[in-house]
C-alpha cells in the first residue's frame, strides 16, 4: 500500500510540476532574452527584438506563451522540453518557423494586447481573416 501511495504521490507531483513555471519569480527567470536567447540559434530573434519597440513592453512569453495560468504553464513546459530535446538530438529546424499551434498562441496574444487597435479594422478574433504578421512582418522580429 505504501508503494502505491508513493508512486501515486510522485505521479501527481510530476503532473503538477509544470505549474511551477508560472510562479512569478520563476516565470521571470524562464523568460526574456537572457533565458530564451541562451541558445545561439535564438540570437537573431533576440537581436531583432532588442531593436523593436516591443522590447519595452513585451517579453518572449508575452507573445509566445498562453497567458492563462494552467494552459500557459503546460504549454511552456512542453515547448521548452521539446526545444531542448530537438537541440540535443540535432533536429532543430533551420530556419526557425512558428508552428501552427505557436501561431495561434501568438495571434491570441496580439489580440490580447492590441484589441482596441484591431476593432476598427474588423480584424477581431471573430472576424479574423489573416494573421497579424501577414502585414506586420517585421514586428517584433525582422527576419
Secondary structure as UniProt FT lines:
FT   HELIX           2..16
FT   HELIX           17..22
FT   HELIX           24..29
FT   HELIX           32..36
FT   TURN            37..38
FT   HELIX           40..42
FT   HELIX           43..50
FT   HELIX           53..56
FT   HELIX           60..64
FT   HELIX           69..89
FT   HELIX           100..119
FT   TURN            120..122
FT   TURN            126..127
FT   HELIX           132..135
FT   TURN            137..138
//
